[in-house]
């Protein structure tokens, strides 16, 4: 009886975890700094703080700067397509979006994952480079 009880308690969690698949969206941007009059680090601190506090679906949001401090790479990972859409809607209405586009020139912008038509439409002015996963693995 104990084994049967344990089975009915544990099996649903196990079965759900096997069939539950995440479908993240990843943004990878290469940016050129075109306005060096601004303290880029200080400017980005504000954006990072805003995203961290207001977007729980953002799993990773990191900026990397080149040694000569004229290029930045931005890596963003969202739990889902819907979370990426929320981020873009927030960005387009945020007070920092205008200054961001004045400080940085987008050299390349890749979207990795299963982008919905809504996400593709929202990103249309920034990129048309959407790529779907064809193979790979993820370690825990």
N, C-alpha and C positions, 0 to 999 in steps of 0.2 A: 504494500500500500504506500509506504514511504517513497519507493522508487517511482510509482505512478504519479504521486503528488509532485515530486521533484521534476518529473518529466513535463507535466503540464505547466509548471512554473517557469522552468528554464527554456523549454523548446520555443515558445513564442519569441523570446528575446533573441535566441540563436537564429531562428528562421528569419526574423526581421532584419537582423544584421547581415545575413547572407544576401538578401534580396534588395536591401537598401543601398543604392549606388549614388555617390555624389557626382555632381556634374558642374564642376567649377568653371569659371571664366577667368582668363588671365589676360591682362593688358601688359604689353612690353613696349615702352616708348624710348626712343633715343632722341634727346633734345639738345639743341644748340643754344647756348646762352648768348642772346643778342643784345641784352642791356646789362652791361657790367657795372652800371652805376648803383644798382640795387644789391644789398647784402642778401645773396641767394639763400644762405643758410637760415637767416632770420625769417625771411619771407616763407620758406618752406616749413619752418617750425609751426607757423600758424595754420597752414593747410593741413599738416599731419595731425595736429591736435584736433582740428575740426572734424576730420574724417574719423579719427579714433573715437571721438565722443558721440558722433551722430550716425554712424553707419555700422551697426553690429554685423552686417553681412560681409564686411570687408575683413578678410582673414590676414592679408599681408599688404602693406603699403610702404614701399621703401624707395628712397632716392639714393643714387650713387653718383659721385662727381669724379671726373677725370683728374689726373695729376696736374694738368695745366689749367684746370678749373674753367674750361670753356665748353664742356659737354656734361650732360647729366643723363643718366639712365633711370627710368622709373619702372618699377615692377609692382603690379597690383594684382591681387588674387581675391576673387569674390566667391562666396559659397555657391552662388547660382547666377544664372542669367538675370533673374529678377533683381538680385542685389547689384549687379553691374548697371542695370537700368536705373536703379535708385541713385547710385553714385553719379551717373552722368546727368540725371535731372538735377541733382543737388549742385553739381559743378556748374552747369549752365546758368543757374540762378544765383550762384554764390558771388559775394563781393570780390573775391580773389580771382574769378575767372578772367576778367579783363586784364588785370596786371599779369597773370600767369601767361597769357598769350602775347603780351608785350615783352616779357622777359625771355621767354623761350620760343624757339622755332622748332616745330616738329619735323625731325629728319625722317623718322620712321615710327610707325604705330602698328603693332601687330596684335590682333585679338585671337586668342587661342581658346578653343572650346566650342560648344554648340550654341552659336549666337542666334537669338530669335530675330525675326523680322523687325520687331520693335527696337532691339539693340542696334541692329544694322542701320536702321533709319536714323536713330539718335546720333550715331557715330559717323554718318555719311559725310559730314563736312571735315572730319578729322582723318578718317581712314576708310578704305574699302578692303583692307587686307584681313580677312577672317579665315582662320584655319581650324579644321577639325582634327581631332586625334585619330590617327590611323593605327598606332601600335605603341606599346610601352607598359610600364608597371610603376607602382608606387609602394615603397616600403613604409611600414608603420613605425 
